[in-house]
Amino acid sequence: MRYRLTFIAGLALGYVIGTRAGRERYEQLKKSARQFAQNPAVRNTAESAAQSGRNLAGKAYHAVSEKVGEKVPAPVADRLRSLRDRGQNGEDDWGTSNT
């Protein structure tokens, strides 16, 4: 019984020490990730990647809507044309909510 109590006490102490060390390491990682994300070079790269992604998505959307537009029902084709025309004005609603 004495060995069990010693084992349980050691287990509890190890858990407490380990969780403190784990929390400190987590805070260090969180701080370094925040610094990395706030770096201007990283932010510029992320923004340019997002912009090129939006451009490529727009091109793909137009290519698909032109080819598929004739093979879908008329109401759907009209909707695609209206969306395509709206996209040519330089407007996009990416990331906006309709609610």
N, CA, C and O atoms as CSV, one atom per row, in Angstrom:
chain,resi,resn,atom,element,x,y,z
A,1,MET,N,N,0.821,-1.189,0.000
A,1,MET,CA,C,0.000,0.000,0.000
A,1,MET,C,C,0.868,1.256,0.000
A,1,MET,O,O,0.530,2.252,-0.640
A,2,ARG,N,N,1.983,1.203,0.719
A,2,ARG,CA,C,2.875,2.330,0.792
A,2,ARG,C,C,3.456,2.644,-0.577
A,2,ARG,O,O,3.643,3.812,-0.919
A,3,TYR,N,N,3.742,1.612,-1.362
A,3,TYR,CA,C,4.305,1.813,-2.697
A,3,TYR,C,C,3.282,2.435,-3.639
A,3,TYR,O,O,3.619,3.249,-4.499
A,4,ARG,N,N,2.030,2.034,-3.460
A,4,ARG,CA,C,0.973,2.609,-4.291
A,4,ARG,C,C,0.809,4.102,-4.001
A,4,ARG,O,O,0.669,4.904,-4.924
A,5,LEU,N,N,0.825,4.467,-2.734
A,5,LEU,CA,C,0.696,5.879,-2.379
A,5,LEU,C,C,1.882,6.687,-2.903
A,5,LEU,O,O,1.709,7.803,-3.393
A,6,THR,N,N,3.080,6.125,-2.802
A,6,THR,CA,C,4.270,6.798,-3.319
A,6,THR,C,C,4.161,6.956,-4.836
A,6,THR,O,O,4.484,8.013,-5.376
A,7,PHE,N,N,3.704,5.902,-5.522
A,7,PHE,CA,C,3.549,5.946,-6.969
A,7,PHE,C,C,2.514,6.995,-7.368
A,7,PHE,O,O,2.748,7.769,-8.296
A,8,ILE,N,N,1.379,7.028,-6.683
A,8,ILE,CA,C,0.317,7.988,-7.000
A,8,ILE,C,C,0.782,9.417,-6.725
A,8,ILE,O,O,0.488,10.328,-7.498
A,9,ALA,N,N,1.512,9.611,-5.617
A,9,ALA,CA,C,2.036,10.943,-5.307
A,9,ALA,C,C,3.032,11.386,-6.380
A,9,ALA,O,O,3.008,12.540,-6.807
A,10,GLY,N,N,3.902,10.481,-6.814
A,10,GLY,CA,C,4.855,10.802,-7.878
A,10,GLY,C,C,4.160,11.096,-9.195
A,10,GLY,O,O,4.550,12.004,-9.929
A,11,LEU,N,N,3.135,10.326,-9.483
A,11,LEU,CA,C,2.355,10.549,-10.696
A,11,LEU,C,C,1.689,11.928,-10.673
A,11,LEU,O,O,1.717,12.651,-11.669
A,12,ALA,N,N,1.098,12.284,-9.549
A,12,ALA,CA,C,0.441,13.586,-9.419
A,12,ALA,C,C,1.448,14.728,-9.534
A,12,ALA,O,O,1.177,15.730,-10.197
A,13,LEU,N,N,2.608,14.581,-8.892
A,13,LEU,CA,C,3.644,15.609,-8.965
A,13,LEU,C,C,4.158,15.750,-10.399
A,13,LEU,O,O,4.344,16.868,-10.880
A,14,GLY,N,N,4.385,14.647,-11.073
A,14,GLY,CA,C,4.833,14.687,-12.467
A,14,GLY,C,C,3.809,15.338,-13.379
A,14,GLY,O,O,4.164,16.075,-14.299
A,15,TYR,N,N,2.554,15.067,-13.123
A,15,TYR,CA,C,1.493,15.673,-13.923
A,15,TYR,C,C,1.484,17.186,-13.745
A,15,TYR,O,O,1.404,17.926,-14.725
A,16,VAL,N,N,1.568,17.651,-12.498
A,16,VAL,CA,C,1.536,19.092,-12.227
A,16,VAL,C,C,2.736,19.777,-12.856
A,16,VAL,O,O,2.590,20.818,-13.496
A,17,ILE,N,N,3.913,19.211,-12.684
A,17,ILE,CA,C,5.127,19.814,-13.259
A,17,ILE,C,C,5.060,19.784,-14.783
A,17,ILE,O,O,5.444,20.751,-15.442
A,18,GLY,N,N,4.578,18.685,-15.339
A,18,GLY,CA,C,4.488,18.563,-16.796
A,18,GLY,C,C,3.495,19.526,-17.409
A,18,GLY,O,O,3.744,20.074,-18.483
A,19,THR,N,N,2.377,19.739,-16.744
A,19,THR,CA,C,1.393,20.662,-17.295
A,19,THR,C,C,1.885,22.096,-17.235
A,19,THR,O,O,1.594,22.886,-18.133
A,20,ARG,N,N,2.623,22.442,-16.198
A,20,ARG,CA,C,3.187,23.795,-16.135
A,20,ARG,C,C,4.190,23.993,-17.252
A,20,ARG,O,O,4.166,25.020,-17.931
A,21,ALA,N,N,5.074,23.023,-17.454
A,21,ALA,CA,C,6.072,23.126,-18.515
A,21,ALA,C,C,5.390,23.150,-19.875
A,21,ALA,O,O,5.805,23.884,-20.772
A,22,GLY,N,N,4.352,22.352,-20.024
A,22,GLY,CA,C,3.619,22.333,-21.285
A,22,GLY,C,C,2.933,23.651,-21.561
A,22,GLY,O,O,2.911,24.119,-22.699
A,23,ARG,N,N,2.380,24.245,-20.543
A,23,ARG,CA,C,1.700,25.540,-20.705
A,23,ARG,C,C,2.702,26.629,-21.068
A,23,ARG,O,O,2.420,27.471,-21.921
A,24,GLU,N,N,3.855,26.620,-20.437
A,24,GLU,CA,C,4.881,27.610,-20.752
A,24,GLU,C,C,5.357,27.451,-22.195
A,24,GLU,O,O,5.549,28.439,-22.903
A,25,ARG,N,N,5.544,26.217,-22.624
A,25,ARG,CA,C,5.967,25.971,-24.000
A,25,ARG,C,C,4.884,26.393,-24.980
A,25,ARG,O,O,5.186,26.943,-26.040
A,26,TYR,N,N,3.629,26.143,-24.638
A,26,TYR,CA,C,2.514,26.575,-25.473
A,26,TYR,C,C,2.503,28.091,-25.624
A,26,TYR,O,O,2.308,28.609,-26.724
A,27,GLU,N,N,2.710,28.795,-24.527
A,27,GLU,CA,C,2.746,30.265,-24.577
A,27,GLU,C,C,3.902,30.751,-25.437
A,27,GLU,O,O,3.751,31.724,-26.176
A,28,GLN,N,N,5.059,30.092,-25.356
A,28,GLN,CA,C,6.201,30.456,-26.198
A,28,GLN,C,C,5.863,30.259,-27.677
A,28,GLN,O,O,6.149,31.126,-28.503
A,29,LEU,N,N,5.265,29.136,-28.002
A,29,LEU,CA,C,4.905,28.859,-29.392
A,29,LEU,C,C,3.868,29.867,-29.900
A,29,LEU,O,O,3.945,30.329,-31.038
A,30,LYS,N,N,2.912,30.196,-29.053
A,30,LYS,CA,C,1.877,31.149,-29.436
A,30,LYS,C,C,2.483,32.532,-29.696
A,30,LYS,O,O,2.099,33.216,-30.645
A,31,LYS,N,N,3.418,32.930,-28.859
A,31,LYS,CA,C,4.075,34.225,-29.022
A,31,LYS,C,C,4.901,34.262,-30.301
A,31,LYS,O,O,4.873,35.256,-31.027
A,32,SER,N,N,5.634,33.193,-30.583
A,32,SER,CA,C,6.456,33.179,-31.795
A,32,SER,C,C,5.580,33.121,-33.049
A,32,SER,O,O,5.935,33.712,-34.069
A,33,ALA,N,N,4.458,32.427,-32.993
A,33,ALA,CA,C,3.548,32.383,-34.138
A,33,ALA,C,C,2.943,33.761,-34.387
A,33,ALA,O,O,2.788,34.172,-35.537
A,34,ARG,N,N,2.604,34.470,-33.328
A,34,ARG,CA,C,2.059,35.814,-33.475
A,34,ARG,C,C,3.095,36.750,-34.091
A,34,ARG,O,O,2.768,37.536,-34.980
A,35,GLN,N,N,4.338,36.672,-33.627
A,35,GLN,CA,C,5.402,37.506,-34.191
A,35,GLN,C,C,5.617,37.180,-35.665
A,35,GLN,O,O,5.814,38.081,-36.481
A,36,PHE,N,N,5.580,35.900,-36.005
A,36,PHE,CA,C,5.756,35.483,-37.390
A,36,PHE,C,C,4.638,36.033,-38.267
A,36,PHE,O,O,4.893,36.516,-39.370
A,37,ALA,N,N,3.408,35.962,-37.786
A,37,ALA,CA,C,2.264,36.426,-38.565
A,37,ALA,C,C,2.259,37.946,-38.718
A,37,ALA,O,O,1.708,38.460,-39.691
A,38,GLN,N,N,2.856,38.668,-37.784
A,38,GLN,CA,C,2.878,40.124,-37.859
A,38,GLN,C,C,4.063,40.650,-38.650
A,38,GLN,O,O,4.177,41.858,-38.859
A,39,ASN,N,N,4.947,39.763,-39.095
A,39,ASN,CA,C,6.089,40.164,-39.902
A,39,ASN,C,C,5.579,40.730,-41.228
A,39,ASN,O,O,4.781,40.073,-41.897
A,40,PRO,N,N,6.015,41.927,-41.629
A,40,PRO,CA,C,5.513,42.530,-42.869
A,40,PRO,C,C,5.773,41.682,-44.112
A,40,PRO,O,O,4.935,41.649,-45.013
A,41,ALA,N,N,6.892,41.011,-44.180
A,41,ALA,CA,C,7.185,40.174,-45.346
A,41,ALA,C,C,6.208,39.011,-45.434
A,41,ALA,O,O,5.751,38.659,-46.521
A,42,VAL,N,N,5.895,38.426,-44.311
A,42,VAL,CA,C,4.938,37.313,-44.286
A,42,VAL,C,C,3.547,37.809,-44.657
A,42,VAL,O,O,2.835,37.155,-45.420
A,43,ARG,N,N,3.167,38.938,-44.131
A,43,ARG,CA,C,1.838,39.491,-44.439
A,43,ARG,C,C,1.711,39.835,-45.920
A,43,ARG,O,O,0.675,39.575,-46.532
A,44,ASN,N,N,2.772,40.424,-46.503
A,44,ASN,CA,C,2.726,40.765,-47.926
A,44,ASN,C,C,2.636,39.512,-48.785
A,44,ASN,O,O,1.889,39.480,-49.763
A,45,THR,N,N,3.388,38.488,-48.429
A,45,THR,CA,C,3.349,37.236,-49.179
A,45,THR,C,C,1.976,36.591,-49.086
A,45,THR,O,O,1.447,36.109,-50.088
A,46,ALA,N,N,1.404,36.578,-47.911
A,46,ALA,CA,C,0.069,35.990,-47.740
A,46,ALA,C,C,-0.975,36.764,-48.537
A,46,ALA,O,O,-1.860,36.167,-49.149
A,47,GLU,N,N,-0.874,38.080,-48.529
A,47,GLU,CA,C,-1.836,38.896,-49.282
A,47,GLU,C,C,-1.678,38.687,-50.781
A,47,GLU,O,O,-2.678,38.600,-51.494
A,48,SER,N,N,-0.449,38.605,-51.275
A,48,SER,CA,C,-0.262,38.384,-52.715
A,48,SER,C,C,-0.742,36.986,-53.113
A,48,SER,O,O,-1.291,36.811,-54.201
A,49,ALA,N,N,-0.544,36.001,-52.253
A,49,ALA,CA,C,-1.053,34.652,-52.543
A,49,ALA,C,C,-2.577,34.651,-52.574
A,49,ALA,O,O,-3.178,33.999,-53.427
A,50,ALA,N,N,-3.197,35.364,-51.666
A,50,ALA,CA,C,-4.657,35.441,-51.652
A,50,ALA,C,C,-5.174,36.151,-52.897
A,50,ALA,O,O,-6.167,35.730,-53.490
A,51,GLN,N,N,-4.501,37.224,-53.289
A,51,GLN,CA,C,-4.920,37.966,-54.485
A,51,GLN,C,C,-4.776,37.117,-55.741
A,51,GLN,O,O,-5.676,37.101,-56.580
A,52,SER,N,N,-3.666,36.416,-55.880
A,52,SER,CA,C,-3.494,35.568,-57.069
A,52,SER,C,C,-4.489,34.410,-57.049
A,52,SER,O,O,-4.951,33.979,-58.105
A,53,GLY,N,N,-4.817,33.913,-55.887
A,53,GLY,CA,C,-5.838,32.872,-55.780
A,53,GLY,C,C,-7.200,33.371,-56.224
A,53,GLY,O,O,-7.932,32.668,-56.920
A,54,ARG,N,N,-7.540,34.593,-55.818
A,54,ARG,CA,C,-8.812,35.173,-56.256
A,54,ARG,C,C,-8.833,35.366,-57.769
A,54,ARG,O,O,-9.848,35.110,-58.417
A,55,ASN,N,N,-7.707,35.821,-58.336
A,55,ASN,CA,C,-7.641,36.009,-59.790
A,55,ASN,C,C,-7.801,34.683,-60.520
A,55,ASN,O,O,-8.552,34.592,-61.491
A,56,LEU,N,N,-7.102,33.663,-60.059
A,56,LEU,CA,C,-7.201,32.359,-60.703
A,56,LEU,C,C,-8.605,31.767,-60.553
A,56,LEU,O,O,-9.117,31.140,-61.481
A,57,ALA,N,N,-9.211,31.959,-59.418
A,57,ALA,CA,C,-10.578,31.464,-59.217
A,57,ALA,C,C,-11.545,32.178,-60.152
A,57,ALA,O,O,-12.464,31.557,-60.687
A,58,GLY,N,N,-11.347,33.466,-60.351
A,58,GLY,CA,C,-12.202,34.208,-61.272
A,58,GLY,C,C,-12.045,33.731,-62.704
A,58,GLY,O,O,-13.031,33.580,-63.425
A,59,LYS,N,N,-10.795,33.490,-63.122
A,59,LYS,CA,C,-10.556,32.987,-64.478
A,59,LYS,C,C,-11.185,31.610,-64.656
A,59,LYS,O,O,-11.810,31.338,-65.681
A,60,ALA,N,N,-11.022,30.754,-63.672
A,60,ALA,CA,C,-11.603,29.412,-63.761
A,60,ALA,C,C,-13.126,29.496,-63.790
A,60,ALA,O,O,-13.774,28.762,-64.537
A,61,TYR,N,N,-13.689,30.366,-63.000
A,61,TYR,CA,C,-15.140,30.538,-62.978
A,61,TYR,C,C,-15.654,30.968,-64.351
A,61,TYR,O,O,-16.648,30.435,-64.844
A,62,HIS,N,N,-14.974,31.932,-64.962
A,62,HIS,CA,C,-15.419,32.414,-66.271
A,62,HIS,C,C,-15.265,31.334,-67.342
A,62,HIS,O,O,-16.142,31.174,-68.191
A,63,ALA,N,N,-14.157,30.594,-67.308
A,63,ALA,CA,C,-13.948,29.543,-68.298
A,63,ALA,C,C,-15.010,28.452,-68.172
A,63,ALA,O,O,-15.550,27.995,-69.179
A,64,VAL,N,N,-15.303,28.045,-66.973
A,64,VAL,CA,C,-16.302,26.997,-66.763
A,64,VAL,C,C,-17.699,27.497,-67.109
A,64,VAL,O,O,-18.476,26.775,-67.733
A,65,SER,N,N,-18.023,28.713,-66.714
A,65,SER,CA,C,-19.374,29.218,-66.981
A,65,SER,C,C,-19.613,29.402,-68.473
A,65,SER,O,O,-20.741,29.233,-68.935
A,66,GLU,N,N,-18.568,29.748,-69.247
A,66,GLU,CA,C,-18.737,29.879,-70.689
A,66,GLU,C,C,-19.001,28.523,-71.338
A,66,GLU,O,O,-19.835,28.415,-72.236
A,67,LYS,N,N,-18.291,27.490,-70.885
A,67,LYS,CA,C,-18.437,26.171,-71.497
A,67,LYS,C,C,-19.693,25.451,-71.025
A,67,LYS,O,O,-20.315,24.727,-71.802
A,68,VAL,N,N,-20.065,25.633,-69.800
A,68,VAL,CA,C,-21.199,24.908,-69.245
A,68,VAL,C,C,-22.499,25.687,-69.446
A,68,VAL,O,O,-23.583,25.107,-69.388
A,69,GLY,N,N,-22.398,26.973,-69.676
A,69,GLY,CA,C,-23.581,27.820,-69.780
A,69,GLY,C,C,-24.583,27.365,-70.818
A,69,GLY,O,O,-25.782,27.566,-70.625
A,70,GLU,N,N,-24.147,26.762,-71.906
A,70,GLU,CA,C,-25.062,26.338,-72.967
A,70,GLU,C,C,-25.716,24.996,-72.663
A,70,GLU,O,O,-26.695,24.634,-73.315
A,71,LYS,N,N,-25.213,24.264,-71.711
A,71,LYS,CA,C,-25.698,22.909,-71.444
A,71,LYS,C,C,-26.527,22.803,-70.180
A,71,LYS,O,O,-26.840,21.700,-69.732
A,72,VAL,N,N,-26.879,23.910,-69.615
A,72,VAL,CA,C,-27.688,23.899,-68.393
A,72,VAL,C,C,-29.034,24.561,-68.693
A,72,VAL,O,O,-29.171,25.240,-69.711
A,73,PRO,N,N,-30.004,24.378,-67.842
A,73,PRO,CA,C,-31.313,25.015,-68.056
A,73,PRO,C,C,-31.188,26.543,-68.142
A,73,PRO,O,O,-30.265,27.136,-67.583
A,74,ALA,N,N,-32.111,27.147,-68.837
A,74,ALA,CA,C,-32.073,28.594,-69.095
A,74,ALA,C,C,-31.988,29.439,-67.819
A,74,ALA,O,O,-31.195,30.379,-67.793
A,75,PRO,N,N,-32.758,29.159,-66.758
A,75,PRO,CA,C,-32.645,29.997,-65.549
A,75,PRO,C,C,-31.244,29.954,-64.920
A,75,PRO,O,O,-30.740,30.959,-64.419
A,76,VAL,N,N,-30.643,28.780,-64.959
A,76,VAL,CA,C,-29.298,28.658,-64.391
A,76,VAL,C,C,-28.300,29.411,-65.258
A,76,VAL,O,O,-27.408,30.083,-64.740
A,77,ALA,N,N,-28.446,29.302,-66.579
A,77,ALA,CA,C,-27.547,30.012,-67.493
A,77,ALA,C,C,-27.678,31.523,-67.315
A,77,ALA,O,O,-26.680,32.243,-67.354
A,78,ASP,N,N,-28.905,32.004,-67.121
A,78,ASP,CA,C,-29.108,33.440,-66.889
A,78,ASP,C,C,-28.411,33.891,-65.609
A,78,ASP,O,O,-27.804,34.961,-65.551
A,79,ARG,N,N,-28.514,33.055,-64.600
A,79,ARG,CA,C,-27.858,33.384,-63.321
A,79,ARG,C,C,-26.346,33.419,-63.487
A,79,ARG,O,O,-25.680,34.304,-62.949
A,80,LEU,N,N,-25.808,32.470,-64.222
A,80,LEU,CA,C,-24.367,32.456,-64.469
A,80,LEU,C,C,-23.932,33.700,-65.236
A,80,LEU,O,O,-22.910,34.307,-64.917
A,81,ARG,N,N,-24.710,34.076,-66.248
A,81,ARG,CA,C,-24.368,35.275,-67.023
A,81,ARG,C,C,-24.397,36.516,-66.140
A,81,ARG,O,O,-23.523,37.376,-66.250
A,82,SER,N,N,-25.388,36.614,-65.273
A,82,SER,CA,C,-25.462,37.789,-64.403
A,82,SER,C,C,-24.282,37.822,-63.433
A,82,SER,O,O,-23.737,38.888,-63.145
A,83,LEU,N,N,-23.898,36.669,-62.941
A,83,LEU,CA,C,-22.730,36.623,-62.049
A,83,LEU,C,C,-21.451,36.962,-62.807
A,83,LEU,O,O,-20.586,37.669,-62.291
A,84,ARG,N,N,-21.338,36.457,-64.027
A,84,ARG,CA,C,-20.141,36.735,-64.832
A,84,ARG,C,C,-20.057,38.226,-65.132
A,84,ARG,O,O,-18.981,38.814,-65.027
A,85,ASP,N,N,-21.175,38.846,-65.503
A,85,ASP,CA,C,-21.176,40.277,-65.798
A,85,ASP,C,C,-20.836,41.104,-64.566
A,85,ASP,O,O,-20.125,42.104,-64.657
A,86,ARG,N,N,-21.337,40.689,-63.440
A,86,ARG,CA,C,-21.026,41.407,-62.199
A,86,ARG,C,C,-19.549,41.298,-61.872
A,86,ARG,O,O,-18.958,42.256,-61.374
A,87,GLY,N,N,-18.933,40.137,-62.143
A,87,GLY,CA,C,-17.524,39.938,-61.849
A,87,GLY,C,C,-16.608,40.726,-62.752
A,87,GLY,O,O,-15.470,41.002,-62.373
A,88,GLN,N,N,-17.068,41.103,-63.947
A,88,GLN,CA,C,-16.233,41.854,-64.874
A,88,GLN,C,C,-16.086,43.305,-64.455
A,88,GLN,O,O,-15.198,43.997,-64.952
A,89,ASN,N,N,-16.915,43.771,-63.574
A,89,ASN,CA,C,-16.842,45.150,-63.101
A,89,ASN,C,C,-15.762,45.335,-62.037
A,89,ASN,O,O,-15.595,46.436,-61.512
A,90,GLY,N,N,-15.040,44.285,-61.721
A,90,GLY,CA,C,-14.006,44.372,-60.707
A,90,GLY,C,C,-14.524,44.161,-59.306
A,90,GLY,O,O,-13.767,44.228,-58.338
A,91,GLU,N,N,-15.817,43.906,-59.197
A,91,GLU,CA,C,-16.406,43.672,-57.894
A,91,GLU,C,C,-16.386,42.181,-57.601
A,91,GLU,O,O,-16.603,41.370,-58.501
A,92,ASP,N,N,-16.135,41.823,-56.393
A,92,ASP,CA,C,-16.316,40.438,-55.983
A,92,ASP,C,C,-16.875,40.429,-54.581
A,92,ASP,O,O,-16.667,41.360,-53.803
A,93,ASP,N,N,-17.583,39.369,-54.272
A,93,ASP,CA,C,-18.188,39.281,-52.960
A,93,ASP,C,C,-17.557,38.168,-52.142
A,93,ASP,O,O,-18.216,37.542,-51.311
A,94,TRP,N,N,-16.297,37.932,-52.378
A,94,TRP,CA,C,-15.580,36.898,-51.629
A,94,TRP,C,C,-15.471,37.344,-50.188
A,94,TRP,O,O,-15.078,38.473,-49.895
A,95,GLY,N,N,-15.823,36.445,-49.301
A,95,GLY,CA,C,-15.681,36.711,-47.879
A,95,GLY,C,C,-16.791,37.561,-47.299
A,95,GLY,O,O,-16.744,37.921,-46.123
A,96,THR,N,N,-17.787,37.886,-48.104
A,96,THR,CA,C,-18.898,38.653,-47.548
A,96,THR,C,C,-20.030,37.714,-47.225
A,96,THR,O,O,-20.113,36.611,-47.767
A,97,SER,N,N,-20.869,38.136,-46.375
A,97,SER,CA,C,-21.993,37.309,-45.938
A,97,SER,C,C,-23.286,37.947,-46.407
A,97,SER,O,O,-23.422,39.170,-46.410
A,98,ASN,N,N,-24.226,37.118,-46.800
A,98,ASN,CA,C,-25.517,37.617,-47.256
A,98,ASN,C,C,-26.537,37.702,-46.145
A,98,ASN,O,O,-27.704,37.991,-46.406
A,99,THR,N,N,-26.137,37.462,-44.935
A,99,THR,CA,C,-27.092,37.486,-43.828
A,99,THR,C,C,-27.139,38.830,-43.178
A,99,THR,O,O,-27.892,39.028,-42.224
